Every structure is written in structure tokens, then in C-alpha cells.
């Protein structure tokens, strides 16, 4: 028995793997991260208008918008361009948060929840606008999302929240009772659900690759494998010291999210990095997917630590993720547990093999809210809490507009108070314990139906 089998005992790992198995993101098949071995890229140095730390969706969108306005922009990333979460996530496009409209209204004041969810809707729409305007081929579609209730109590909470959103914001939904679910998913594990028709999906690798390419064409310089060691804040010209040299910038932007180094001090103290895990099945016959996911939507459940399912947009595979925040040593180590969860939810996949497994760094915050703002003269956007594609796109455009001093730069996510906790320095050792606490809360809510939870 090898170390992986000891970590998650069960069927031998080798029995679960397809012949083409690779421990890498599925999205990289079509959108390999860019190392940019380009001799025309200048060395790090000189003066730029804007230095952006982090080449994910937020940083790339901000760079594109700024360069199109004539700014000289350098984007610095400690990895290959596209090696991070921008090309590792599940490709969901939504307008939801862990905090409901009513919770935000009660805790942050009248109008705050409505403003937040209106901005989420704008962020969702901006993805489609950017794809269309830049002609990025990335399988963007509005497919709708099915949210699956893990217990009758979870269903009641879900319907109450969606009803509140419809009343306050006009957001549409359709409730499905347990006996109606089979028209959407071949599973008996859930107690009903709701379809949210205006949510979408995308190929995140091709989306990010397209934005980066457009930014390079606009004159942005991307520096891979360039770690920022320190930078100056305050007013005026700022110095940025990296592992490959130093430069000066009139503006500095931090968009590192789950890859925020502890070297970045104040910013690292405000995000909670954690790992997400995804597997992709072997190629299936199209009629198999038609049977088990006939509407080919995106799917997730109502637990705090969600399970999520979607068909791949460019092949006959199914992608599945869950058990976020686990302290497993690798993505491969998660395959037995994720395979069990997937086949428990979708028993028709009992003999399916896995062709890809990968992990990525996500980031939460202490108030479960994404944040955009300025600290000591430095712009930032981070802490996406699973809303990285729409809000990353939106925040990137918003930061560019602020630097360019354009109109409509206000944001409901710019609170002026990005919380942290005493003694926290950016090491998220406590995440697995927090996830166990959330699991306990979900089981308590489910009551006698907790035994049905995957």
C-alpha cells in the first residue's frame, strides 16, 4: 500500500486512473501557462505608470484597461503567467456570496445588501461583455445553475434566500421538489433544489489566456517567475523590489488573492489561503452525460463546504470538486475520496476513471466578503470567496478606472475596513478545523437527514 492509499483507504488508486491520467489542471490542455521566453521582454527596471503584483484575472483585466488608455504597465508574477487560480478554478460565473442580502442589510446597514448584490449582477454581466468585445473564444454560456438541497431544512433556507432576492432585486429562480430533480440530474441524494437561470459557465483557461494576449498586444509587459520582495507605499513614485531587479511605479496594485506571500505584510494578514481540489473524468459517451446531467448546467449543493459538478465545455468529461480546505498532501491523494463522493452522487458513474486531478489556492476573508480598496496608496482586490471570475473581472476594471480617475468607481465592496485577527500573519493552518466546524453546522441544520449528506 502506498502513502496515498494510506491517506484515503479504499480501492487502489491505480484502479481509478484513466490511461491518460495527469496530475495537472484540465484547463491547461487548451491553455498552457505562459513562461514567455521572449528575448524582447526587457529586464525588470526603469519606471512604469503601474506595477501590478499578480497576473490572474484581476491583474490581467486591470492591465488591459490601463494599457488601452495609454499607461505603461508591468505585471509581476511569482509563477508562470496563468499557473495560478485563474486557470485552475471550476469556471463558474455567478452572483452569489456566502452572506445573504438580508444578512448584509442587518449587519452593514440598510441598502448595503441590495447594493452588493446589484454589483454582483453587474460583475456577472461584465464577463459576457468582455468576452464579446474582445472576441475571446472561451465557451462562455448562460447555462443556468442547479442548487441542490442537502436536507429539507437546507431547501427551506435556500428558497427563503432566493425569494428575498426576487423581492428585493428581481432575480429569477425556479424551485424543484425532490420528485422533480431527475429531469435535471440522475441522483437521489438531494431533497429538492432551485434553478437560477441567468448564471453561467466558461473555460477559465481560455478566458484568462485571451485577456493576457489582448493585454500583451496593448503593450503590457508580463514578468513570470518574478517574486515581489517588498515595495513602498505612500504618495508619489513607489519602489518595487523583485527577485529579478527593482523598478519604480507611480501606482502599485496587489491582486494576488490566494497566492499572497507573507512578504506582502498588511495584505497577507487579511486573506485566508486555502486549497480547492477538482477531478475530471475520462472521456465519456455523450449519451452518458445526457442521462446524468441532461441540461448540462453547473451544479452545486447547499453545504458551506460545497460539492460542485459541471460538464467540461470542450469534451465529454465531467468535472467534480469538493472537500475544500483539506490538508491532503497532493491532488492525487484526494482522488479516492473525491471519486467516492462523485459516484455516490451520480451512481451511474460507478466505474468511471479519472483523467485529471489538480488543486489551486483560493482565498477567503474573515468576514466572508471580497474586498477592493486602497491601503497606504496601494490599490488591492482580493479575498474572492469563490466569486473569482466575475468579481476578478469587475475589480480589475474598477481598479483601472480609479487609477485613470474616471467616473463610476464606487464599490459596495470598498468598506474601508478589511478585517484581520490579532496575531494572524497569513498562515492558514486552521482551515481544516474551520471546515470541520462548518460540516458540523450543516449536519446540525440537516437534523435527522444528516445521514444522507455525502
C-alpha positions as CSV (number, residue, x, y, z in Angstrom):
1,X,0.0,0.0,0.0
2,X,1.5,3.4,-1.0
3,X,1.3,6.6,1.0
4,X,-1.7,7.9,-1.0
5,X,-3.7,4.7,-0.3
6,X,-2.9,5.0,3.4
7,X,-4.1,8.6,3.4
8,X,-7.5,7.7,1.9
9,X,-8.0,4.0,2.3
10,X,-10.2,2.2,-0.2
11,X,-9.8,0.9,-3.7
12,X,-6.3,1.1,-5.0
13,X,-5.6,4.5,-6.6
14,X,-4.3,2.9,-9.8
15,X,-7.7,1.3,-10.4
16,X,-9.3,4.7,-10.6
17,X,-7.0,6.3,-13.1
18,X,-7.6,6.6,-16.8
19,X,-4.7,5.7,-19.2
20,X,-4.2,9.4,-20.0
21,X,-4.2,10.5,-16.3
22,X,-2.2,13.6,-15.5
23,X,-1.9,15.5,-12.2
24,X,-2.5,18.9,-13.7
25,X,-5.4,21.2,-14.4
26,X,-7.7,20.0,-17.2
27,X,-7.9,23.6,-18.5
28,X,-4.2,23.5,-19.3
29,X,-4.8,21.1,-22.2
30,X,-6.1,24.1,-24.2
31,X,-4.4,27.0,-22.3
32,X,-0.9,26.1,-21.1
33,X,0.6,28.7,-18.7
34,X,2.9,31.1,-20.4
35,X,6.6,31.2,-19.4
36,X,7.2,33.9,-22.0
37,X,10.8,33.0,-23.0
38,X,10.7,36.1,-25.2
39,X,14.0,37.9,-25.8
40,X,12.2,41.2,-26.4
41,X,10.9,41.3,-22.8
42,X,13.1,43.9,-21.1
43,X,14.7,43.2,-17.7
44,X,13.0,44.4,-14.6
45,X,13.9,48.0,-14.1
46,X,13.1,51.6,-15.0
47,X,9.9,53.5,-14.4
48,X,6.3,52.4,-15.2
49,X,3.0,54.1,-14.7
50,X,1.5,51.0,-13.0
51,X,3.1,47.9,-11.4
52,X,0.6,45.1,-10.9
53,X,1.5,42.2,-8.5
54,X,-0.3,39.1,-9.6
55,X,-1.2,38.1,-13.1
56,X,-4.5,36.5,-12.5
57,X,-7.9,37.6,-13.9
58,X,-7.9,40.8,-11.8
59,X,-4.4,41.8,-12.7
60,X,-4.7,41.0,-16.4
61,X,-8.0,42.9,-16.8
62,X,-6.7,45.9,-15.0
63,X,-3.5,45.8,-17.1
64,X,-5.5,45.6,-20.3
65,X,-7.8,48.5,-19.4
66,X,-4.8,50.7,-18.3
67,X,-2.7,49.9,-21.4
68,X,-5.6,50.7,-23.7
69,X,-5.7,54.1,-22.0
70,X,-2.0,54.7,-22.7
71,X,-0.4,53.7,-19.4
72,X,2.9,51.8,-19.3
73,X,2.1,48.7,-17.3
74,X,4.3,45.9,-15.8
75,X,2.6,42.8,-14.4
76,X,4.8,40.7,-12.0
77,X,4.0,37.1,-11.0
78,X,6.0,34.6,-9.0
79,X,4.8,31.7,-11.3
80,X,4.3,31.2,-15.0
81,X,1.6,33.5,-16.3
82,X,-1.6,31.6,-15.8
83,X,-0.2,29.0,-13.5
84,X,-2.4,30.2,-10.6
85,X,-6.1,30.1,-9.8
86,X,-7.1,31.9,-13.0
87,X,-6.6,28.6,-14.9
88,X,-7.3,26.2,-12.1
89,X,-10.9,27.2,-11.0
90,X,-14.1,25.5,-11.9
91,X,-15.2,28.1,-14.5
92,X,-18.5,29.1,-12.7
93,X,-19.9,32.5,-13.3
94,X,-22.4,33.6,-10.7
95,X,-23.6,36.4,-8.5
96,X,-23.7,34.8,-5.1
97,X,-21.8,35.1,-1.8
98,X,-21.7,33.3,1.5
99,X,-23.5,36.2,3.0
100,X,-27.2,36.7,2.0
101,X,-28.8,40.0,1.1
102,X,-30.7,40.1,4.4
103,X,-27.6,39.3,6.5
104,X,-25.8,42.2,4.8
105,X,-28.7,44.5,5.4
106,X,-28.8,43.6,9.1
107,X,-25.1,43.7,9.8
108,X,-23.9,46.5,7.5
109,X,-26.9,48.8,7.2
110,X,-30.0,49.4,5.0
111,X,-29.3,49.3,1.3
112,X,-25.9,47.6,1.7
113,X,-27.1,44.2,0.8
114,X,-29.0,45.4,-2.2
115,X,-26.1,47.4,-3.5
116,X,-23.7,44.4,-3.0
117,X,-25.9,42.0,-5.0
118,X,-26.6,44.6,-7.7
119,X,-22.8,44.9,-8.1
120,X,-22.5,41.1,-8.3
121,X,-25.0,41.1,-11.1
122,X,-23.0,43.8,-12.9
123,X,-19.9,41.7,-12.4
124,X,-21.6,38.6,-13.9
125,X,-22.7,40.7,-16.9
126,X,-19.3,42.2,-17.4
127,X,-17.7,38.8,-18.1
128,X,-20.0,38.3,-21.1
129,X,-19.4,41.9,-22.3
130,X,-15.6,41.5,-22.1
131,X,-15.8,38.1,-24.0
132,X,-17.9,39.7,-26.7
133,X,-15.9,42.9,-27.0
134,X,-12.5,41.2,-27.1
135,X,-13.8,38.3,-29.2
136,X,-12.3,35.7,-26.8
137,X,-13.2,32.1,-27.7
138,X,-13.7,30.5,-24.2
139,X,-17.0,28.6,-24.3
140,X,-18.8,31.3,-22.4
141,X,-22.5,30.5,-22.0
142,X,-25.5,31.2,-19.8
143,X,-26.5,27.7,-18.9
144,X,-28.2,28.2,-15.6
145,X,-27.2,26.7,-12.2
146,X,-29.0,24.0,-10.2
147,X,-28.5,24.4,-6.5
148,X,-29.2,21.1,-4.7
149,X,-30.5,21.0,-1.2
150,X,-28.8,18.5,1.2
151,X,-31.8,18.3,3.5
152,X,-35.4,19.7,3.8
153,X,-34.0,22.4,6.2
154,X,-31.4,23.3,3.6
155,X,-34.1,23.6,1.0
156,X,-36.1,26.0,3.2
157,X,-33.2,28.2,3.8
158,X,-32.3,28.2,0.1
159,X,-35.9,29.1,-1.0
160,X,-36.2,31.8,1.6
161,X,-33.0,33.4,0.4
162,X,-33.9,33.2,-3.3
163,X,-37.4,34.6,-2.5
164,X,-35.8,37.5,-0.7
165,X,-33.5,38.2,-3.7
166,X,-36.5,38.1,-6.1
167,X,-38.5,40.6,-3.9
168,X,-35.6,43.0,-3.4
169,X,-33.7,42.7,-6.7
170,X,-36.0,40.9,-9.2
171,X,-33.6,37.9,-9.5
172,X,-35.5,34.9,-11.0
173,X,-35.4,31.2,-9.9
174,X,-37.5,28.1,-10.1
175,X,-37.9,25.7,-7.2
176,X,-37.7,21.9,-7.8
177,X,-39.1,19.4,-5.4
178,X,-37.4,16.1,-4.8
179,X,-39.5,14.2,-7.2
180,X,-38.7,16.7,-10.0
181,X,-34.9,16.5,-9.7
182,X,-34.5,13.6,-12.1
183,X,-35.3,15.9,-15.1
184,X,-32.1,17.7,-14.2
185,X,-29.7,15.2,-12.5
186,X,-29.6,11.4,-12.2
187,X,-29.2,11.5,-8.4
188,X,-31.3,10.6,-5.4
189,X,-29.1,12.3,-2.8
190,X,-30.9,15.6,-2.6
191,X,-34.2,16.9,-1.2
192,X,-35.1,19.4,-3.9
193,X,-33.3,22.4,-5.3
194,X,-33.6,25.6,-7.3
195,X,-32.6,26.6,-10.8
196,X,-31.1,30.1,-11.2
197,X,-31.4,30.6,-15.0
198,X,-29.1,33.6,-15.6
199,X,-25.9,32.1,-14.2
200,X,-23.2,30.8,-16.5
201,X,-20.0,28.9,-17.1
202,X,-16.8,29.4,-19.0
203,X,-13.5,27.8,-19.9
204,X,-11.4,29.7,-17.4
205,X,-8.1,28.8,-19.1
206,X,-9.1,30.1,-22.4
207,X,-10.7,33.2,-20.8
208,X,-7.6,34.2,-18.9
209,X,-5.3,33.3,-21.9
210,X,-7.4,35.6,-24.1
211,X,-7.2,38.5,-21.7
212,X,-3.4,38.1,-21.3
213,X,-3.0,38.0,-25.1
214,X,-5.0,41.2,-25.6
215,X,-3.1,42.9,-22.8
216,X,0.3,42.0,-24.4
217,X,-1.0,43.3,-27.7
218,X,-1.9,46.5,-25.9
219,X,1.7,46.9,-24.7
220,X,1.6,45.3,-21.2
221,X,4.9,43.6,-20.1
222,X,4.4,40.4,-18.2
223,X,7.2,39.1,-15.9
224,X,6.8,35.4,-14.9
225,X,8.8,33.9,-12.1
226,X,9.3,37.3,-10.6
227,X,8.6,37.4,-6.9
228,X,8.0,40.8,-5.3
229,X,10.1,41.0,-2.2
230,X,8.9,44.4,-0.9
231,X,7.5,47.7,-2.1
232,X,6.9,51.2,-0.9
233,X,3.5,52.7,-0.2
234,X,2.5,56.3,0.4
235,X,2.4,59.2,-2.0
236,X,4.5,59.7,-5.1
237,X,6.8,57.4,-7.0
238,X,7.0,53.9,-5.4
239,X,9.9,51.5,-5.5
240,X,9.1,47.8,-6.1
241,X,11.9,45.3,-5.4
242,X,11.7,41.9,-7.0
243,X,13.7,38.7,-7.3
244,X,14.9,39.9,-10.7
245,X,15.6,43.6,-10.0
246,X,13.8,46.8,-9.0
247,X,11.5,49.2,-10.7
248,X,9.7,52.4,-9.9
249,X,5.9,52.9,-10.4
250,X,3.5,55.8,-10.0
251,X,0.8,53.2,-8.9
252,X,1.1,49.8,-7.4
253,X,-1.7,47.2,-7.5
254,X,-1.9,44.0,-5.4
255,X,-4.1,41.2,-6.9
256,X,-2.5,38.1,-5.5
257,X,-5.6,36.6,-3.7
258,X,-4.8,33.0,-2.6
259,X,-1.1,33.4,-3.6
260,X,-0.4,36.3,-1.4
261,X,3.1,35.9,0.0
262,X,3.7,36.8,3.7
263,X,6.3,39.2,2.3
264,X,3.3,41.4,1.4
265,X,2.6,42.1,5.1
266,X,-0.6,44.0,5.6
267,X,-2.3,42.3,2.6
268,X,-1.2,38.8,3.7
269,X,-2.8,39.4,7.1
270,X,-6.2,39.9,5.5
271,X,-6.7,36.9,3.3
272,X,-7.0,33.2,4.3
273,X,-5.4,31.0,1.7
274,X,-6.9,27.5,1.3
275,X,-6.8,24.8,-1.3
276,X,-9.5,23.6,-3.6
277,X,-9.5,20.2,-5.4
278,X,-11.0,19.2,-8.7
279,X,-11.0,16.0,-10.7
280,X,-12.0,15.3,-14.3
281,X,-13.4,12.0,-15.6
282,X,-12.1,10.1,-18.6
283,X,-13.9,10.9,-21.9
284,X,-17.5,9.6,-21.6
285,X,-20.0,8.7,-24.3
286,X,-22.2,11.8,-24.9
287,X,-25.3,9.9,-24.1
288,X,-23.9,9.2,-20.6
289,X,-23.8,12.9,-19.8
290,X,-27.2,13.4,-21.5
291,X,-28.5,10.8,-19.0
292,X,-27.0,12.1,-15.8
293,X,-26.8,15.8,-16.5
294,X,-29.4,16.3,-19.3
295,X,-29.5,20.1,-19.1
296,X,-25.7,20.4,-18.9
297,X,-25.8,23.2,-16.3
298,X,-23.4,24.0,-13.4
299,X,-24.4,22.2,-10.2
300,X,-23.6,22.7,-6.5
301,X,-25.1,21.9,-3.2
302,X,-26.2,23.9,-0.2
303,X,-23.5,22.9,2.2
304,X,-21.0,25.5,3.4
305,X,-18.2,23.4,2.0
306,X,-19.8,22.7,-1.3
307,X,-19.6,19.8,-3.8
308,X,-19.8,21.1,-7.4
309,X,-20.3,19.4,-10.7
310,X,-20.1,20.6,-14.3
311,X,-19.6,19.1,-17.7
312,X,-16.4,20.1,-19.5
313,X,-17.3,22.6,-22.2
314,X,-14.9,21.2,-24.8
315,X,-15.0,17.4,-24.3
316,X,-17.3,14.7,-23.0
317,X,-15.9,14.7,-19.4
318,X,-17.4,15.6,-16.1
319,X,-15.6,17.9,-13.6
320,X,-16.1,17.5,-9.9
321,X,-14.8,19.3,-6.9
322,X,-15.2,19.3,-3.1
323,X,-13.6,18.8,0.3
324,X,-12.1,22.3,0.0
325,X,-9.5,23.1,2.6
326,X,-8.3,19.5,3.1
327,X,-4.8,19.1,4.3
328,X,-4.1,16.2,1.8
329,X,-0.5,16.2,0.6
330,X,-1.5,16.4,-3.1
331,X,-4.3,16.5,-5.6
332,X,-3.7,12.8,-6.4
333,X,-4.2,12.0,-2.7
334,X,-7.7,13.4,-2.9
335,X,-8.8,11.2,-5.9
336,X,-10.1,8.2,-3.8
337,X,-12.2,10.5,-1.6
338,X,-13.5,12.7,-4.4
339,X,-14.2,9.6,-6.6
340,X,-16.3,8.2,-3.8
341,X,-18.3,11.4,-3.4
342,X,-18.8,11.7,-7.2
343,X,-20.1,8.2,-7.6
344,X,-22.3,8.4,-4.5
345,X,-24.0,11.5,-6.0
346,X,-24.0,10.0,-9.5
347,X,-24.1,6.2,-9.2
348,X,-24.2,5.8,-13.0
349,X,-20.5,6.8,-12.9
350,X,-19.6,3.9,-10.6
351,X,-16.9,2.6,-12.9
352,X,-15.7,5.9,-14.2
353,X,-11.9,6.5,-14.2
354,X,-10.2,9.8,-13.5
355,X,-8.1,11.6,-16.1
356,X,-7.1,14.8,-14.3
357,X,-6.6,15.9,-10.7
358,X,-5.4,19.3,-9.5
359,X,-5.5,21.8,-6.8
360,X,-5.4,25.5,-6.6
361,X,-5.1,28.2,-4.0
362,X,-8.3,30.1,-3.2
363,X,-8.7,32.8,-0.6
364,X,-11.4,33.7,1.9
365,X,-11.7,36.6,4.3
366,X,-12.6,36.9,8.0
367,X,-16.0,38.4,7.1
368,X,-16.6,36.2,4.1
369,X,-16.6,39.2,1.9
370,X,-14.4,40.1,-1.1
371,X,-12.6,43.4,-0.8
372,X,-11.4,46.2,-3.0
373,X,-9.7,49.3,-1.8
374,X,-6.5,51.4,-1.3
375,X,-4.1,50.9,1.6
376,X,-1.2,53.4,2.1
377,X,-1.5,54.5,-1.5
378,X,-1.6,50.9,-2.9
379,X,-4.6,49.5,-4.7
380,X,-5.8,46.0,-4.0
381,X,-8.5,43.5,-4.7
382,X,-8.7,40.0,-3.1
383,X,-10.5,37.6,-0.9
384,X,-12.9,36.4,-3.5
385,X,-14.6,33.6,-1.5
386,X,-15.4,31.5,-4.7
387,X,-16.5,34.5,-6.8
388,X,-13.2,35.0,-8.6
389,X,-14.1,35.1,-12.2
390,X,-16.9,37.7,-12.2
391,X,-15.6,39.8,-9.3
392,X,-12.0,39.4,-10.5
393,X,-13.1,40.8,-13.9
394,X,-15.1,43.5,-12.3
395,X,-12.5,44.6,-9.8
396,X,-9.8,44.7,-12.4
397,X,-11.9,47.1,-14.5
398,X,-12.7,49.1,-11.3
399,X,-9.1,49.5,-10.3
400,X,-8.1,50.7,-13.8
401,X,-11.0,53.2,-13.7
402,X,-9.8,54.5,-10.3
403,X,-6.2,54.9,-11.5
404,X,-7.4,56.7,-14.6
405,X,-9.7,58.9,-12.5
406,X,-12.8,58.0,-14.4
407,X,-16.4,58.1,-13.2
408,X,-18.4,55.3,-11.6
409,X,-15.5,54.0,-9.4
410,X,-17.6,53.4,-6.2
411,X,-18.0,49.8,-5.0
412,X,-20.1,48.2,-2.3
413,X,-17.1,46.0,-1.6
414,X,-14.9,49.0,-0.7
415,X,-15.7,49.3,3.0
416,X,-12.5,51.0,4.3
417,X,-12.3,48.1,6.8
418,X,-10.6,45.0,5.6
419,X,-10.7,42.9,8.8
420,X,-8.0,40.7,10.2
421,X,-7.4,39.0,13.6
422,X,-4.8,39.7,16.2
423,X,-1.5,37.7,15.6
424,X,-2.6,36.4,12.2
425,X,0.2,36.7,9.7
426,X,-1.2,34.8,6.7
427,X,-0.6,31.2,7.7
428,X,-3.9,29.4,7.4
429,X,-3.1,26.3,9.4
430,X,-6.6,26.4,11.0
431,X,-8.6,26.0,7.7
432,X,-9.1,22.2,8.1
433,X,-10.5,22.8,11.6
434,X,-12.8,25.5,10.3
435,X,-14.1,23.2,7.6
436,X,-14.9,20.6,10.2
437,X,-16.8,23.2,12.2
438,X,-18.8,24.2,9.0
439,X,-19.5,20.5,8.4
440,X,-20.9,20.2,11.9
441,X,-23.1,23.2,11.4
442,X,-24.5,21.7,8.2
443,X,-25.2,18.4,9.9
444,X,-27.0,20.2,12.7
445,X,-29.1,22.1,10.2
446,X,-29.9,18.8,8.4
447,X,-31.0,17.1,11.6
448,X,-32.3,13.5,11.1
449,X,-31.4,13.9,7.4
450,X,-27.7,14.4,8.1
451,X,-27.0,10.7,7.3
452,X,-27.9,11.4,3.6
453,X,-25.3,14.1,3.3
454,X,-22.4,13.0,1.1
